[in-house]
Amino acid sequence: MRATPLLPLGLLLVAALGAFGWLHGIALPLPRLLFPAAAFLCYGAAGLTAARAGAPLALVWTIAVLGRLVLLPLAPELSDDIYRYLWDGHVLAEGLNPYGHAPADEALAAIRTPWHDEINHPDVPTIYPPLAQLLFAVVALAGGGTVLAAKLLWLGFDLGCGLLLHRIAARTGRSPAAVLVWYLWSPLLIVETAWSAHFDAVGLFLLAGLVLACTRAPGRDGGARPAARDALTRGALLAAAVLVKFAPAAALPALIRRHGRGTLFAFTAVCAAFYLPFAGVGPDALTEGLRTYARHWSANEGAFALIAALIRDPVHARAAATFLVLAVVAWVTWRRLPIEEALLWIIGAGLLLSPTVHPWYTLWILPMAALRGHRPFLLLGGLAFLGYWGLAAYESTGIWPQPLWSRIPMWLPVWAWILSAKIGQIWRTNSP
């Protein structure tokens, strides 16, 4: 009986996402964005239902897999990042260093592919860290360098993250069904992984592994050797996540303070081991793409738009936003918060204050938000679809419009919910 409301909600969610992907003749942004909006409403209702009454796990997994299969055959339409991944993997498979040349460099003209013109920002060298590069090479060597091969690899990590979250929930006495619905049924996760072929699910898997490694099983014995081994594992897992995308690096101080200096040793050793094979191009070439991204990219910014309006200099504005994120890092570290909560607030602060928030960036907070049922950040995963508002204009004009009125509904509800919850918490703490 308890599965009855979840089954139609799940099927409606899958149908809405299928319509979003397959009905190409419907215009963006409207009315086509109404489909992910409908899917998100079903997702929210399903998550609240599962949190209140539970759900059969077989049903949860069935809907999750079905939603991914519906979008799997589609060519990416919302983003062309996949072609950069495939190019980096192709370059590495050819025995060349992807940090050494931008895709447009004539030195690589002999190995250009039929889809070379699809690569975005071809004059900028790659921004992706070494573990990401190795995974791209796996797609090139073992999967023939196809979009489908990349999708299947990312989906393996995606569903693997669900398994890890299940273990964390069971170990900590939470409802696995609710956690899995919040994670596996996320419309944004399904779209960005199964359709757009973004590889962020790899990082989500590693973050979930880190949280699991930091969650002691009931009745587990301590001891010096297990503690030291655990510290090394935790540091290595955080390093692996950072070697996919850099954002989780901000959690290192919190991890060291809570789990010891062994985490720093493992983190440093793993990062050095992965970077060493690519270091021959020199530090400038190794970081050129990342520096270009950090200085010039901006998209869907929320509070950063206000910071930039108050501080006219763009460099100083980015420095001010970075300072605010570091203040959150310091607070989390000082409080010795568990890594699950630390990641929630550190990555959350990064999203709330960043000058660049593509919709798929918000996925990085999803495992922690699903575990904690954190509704403001879960809501952000639905509102993030507003980041595609200007896609059609960009495709026709080359300019991506970002009117303020399209960003306010993306960010204001999230900020308002977080601040009101914090004010309420302080009020309850201080009330007699």
Secondary structure as the mmCIF struct_conf table of DSSP 4:
data_model
#
loop_
_struct_conf.conf_type_id
_struct_conf.id
_struct_conf.beg_label_comp_id
_struct_conf.beg_label_asym_id
_struct_conf.beg_label_seq_id
_struct_conf.end_label_comp_id
_struct_conf.end_label_asym_id
_struct_conf.end_label_seq_id
TURN_TY1_P TURN_TY1_P1 ARG A 2 PRO A 5
HELX_RH_AL_P HELX_RH_AL_P1 LEU A 6 TRP A 22
TURN_TY1_P TURN_TY1_P2 HIS A 24 GLY A 25
BEND BEND1 ILE A 26 ILE A 26
HELX_LH_PP_P HELX_LH_PP_P1 ALA A 27 ALA A 27
TURN_TY1_P TURN_TY1_P3 LEU A 28 LEU A 33
HELX_RH_AL_P HELX_RH_AL_P2 LEU A 34 ALA A 53
HELX_RH_AL_P HELX_RH_AL_P3 LEU A 57 LEU A 71
TURN_TY1_P TURN_TY1_P4 LEU A 72 PRO A 73
BEND BEND2 LEU A 74 LEU A 74
HELX_LH_PP_P HELX_LH_PP_P2 ALA A 75 PRO A 76
BEND BEND3 LEU A 78 LEU A 78
HELX_RH_AL_P HELX_RH_AL_P4 ASP A 81 ALA A 93
TURN_TY1_P TURN_TY1_P5 GLU A 94 GLY A 95
TURN_TY1_P TURN_TY1_P6 PRO A 98 TYR A 99
BEND BEND4 GLY A 100 HIS A 101
TURN_TY1_P TURN_TY1_P7 PRO A 103 ALA A 104
HELX_RH_3T_P HELX_RH_3T_P1 GLU A 106 ILE A 111
TURN_TY1_P TURN_TY1_P8 PRO A 114 TRP A 115
HELX_RH_3T_P HELX_RH_3T_P2 HIS A 116 GLU A 118
BEND BEND5 ASN A 120 HIS A 121
TURN_TY1_P TURN_TY1_P9 PRO A 122 ASP A 123
BEND BEND6 VAL A 124 VAL A 124
HELX_RH_AL_P HELX_RH_AL_P5 PRO A 130 ALA A 142
BEND BEND7 GLY A 143 GLY A 143
TURN_TY1_P TURN_TY1_P10 GLY A 144 GLY A 145
HELX_RH_AL_P HELX_RH_AL_P6 VAL A 147 ARG A 171
TURN_TY1_P TURN_TY1_P11 THR A 172 GLY A 173
HELX_RH_AL_P HELX_RH_AL_P7 PRO A 176 LEU A 184
TURN_TY1_P TURN_TY1_P12 TRP A 185 TRP A 185
HELX_RH_AL_P HELX_RH_AL_P8 PRO A 187 ILE A 190
HELX_RH_PI_P HELX_RH_PI_P1 VAL A 191 TRP A 195
BEND BEND8 SER A 196 SER A 196
TURN_TY1_P TURN_TY1_P13 PHE A 199 PHE A 199
HELX_RH_AL_P HELX_RH_AL_P9 ASP A 200 ALA A 213
TURN_TY1_P TURN_TY1_P14 CYS A 214 CYS A 214
BEND BEND9 THR A 215 THR A 215
HELX_LH_PP_P HELX_LH_PP_P3 ARG A 216 ALA A 217
TURN_TY1_P TURN_TY1_P15 PRO A 218 GLY A 219
HELX_RH_AL_P HELX_RH_AL_P10 ALA A 224 VAL A 242
TURN_TY1_P TURN_TY1_P16 LEU A 243 VAL A 244
BEND BEND10 PHE A 246 PHE A 246
HELX_RH_3T_P HELX_RH_3T_P3 ALA A 247 ALA A 251
HELX_RH_AL_P HELX_RH_AL_P11 LEU A 252 HIS A 259
TURN_TY1_P TURN_TY1_P17 ARG A 261 ARG A 261
HELX_RH_AL_P HELX_RH_AL_P12 GLY A 262 TYR A 275
HELX_RH_3T_P HELX_RH_3T_P4 LEU A 276 VAL A 281
HELX_RH_AL_P HELX_RH_AL_P13 PRO A 283 HIS A 296
STRN STRN1 ALA A 299 ALA A 299
BEND BEND11 ASN A 300 ASN A 300
BEND BEND12 GLY A 302 GLY A 302
HELX_RH_AL_P HELX_RH_AL_P14 ALA A 303 LEU A 310
BEND BEND13 ILE A 311 ILE A 311
BEND BEND14 ASP A 313 ASP A 313
HELX_RH_AL_P HELX_RH_AL_P15 PRO A 314 ARG A 335
TURN_TY1_P TURN_TY1_P18 ARG A 336 ARG A 336
HELX_RH_AL_P HELX_RH_AL_P16 ILE A 339 LEU A 353
BEND BEND15 PRO A 355 PRO A 355
STRN STRN2 THR A 356 THR A 356
HELX_RH_3T_P HELX_RH_3T_P5 PRO A 359 ILE A 365
HELX_RH_AL_P HELX_RH_AL_P17 LEU A 366 ARG A 372
TURN_TY1_P TURN_TY1_P19 GLY A 373 GLY A 373
HELX_RH_AL_P HELX_RH_AL_P18 ARG A 375 LEU A 383
HELX_RH_3T_P HELX_RH_3T_P6 ALA A 384 TYR A 388
TURN_TY1_P TURN_TY1_P20 TRP A 389 GLY A 390
HELX_RH_AL_P HELX_RH_AL_P19 LEU A 391 THR A 397
BEND BEND16 GLY A 398 GLY A 398
HELX_RH_AL_P HELX_RH_AL_P20 LEU A 404 ASN A 430
#
